[in-house]
């Protein structure tokens, strides 16, 4: 998993695809949010956003 993240970061920096970094970061944060709130009380409220 860390190898993929490192490889993606190196690709973005070498190819100068700086505009993709916010997309990757927001997607990762939304994924983490969905994983951590899956079993919590706020899960129904998070799922109504999407």
Phi, psi and omega in degrees: 000316180290330178294320178296317180296316179295317180296321177295318179296317179296318178300313182296322181285318182290321181274000180057045177263057184296332181291342179277341183300314178298325178296316180294317182294315181294320178297319179295317180295320177294320177297316178296318178300316180293323180292316184284335181263005183300319183257014185258178182288331182276001181304315179299328180285325178292317183291336178287340177293323183265000000 
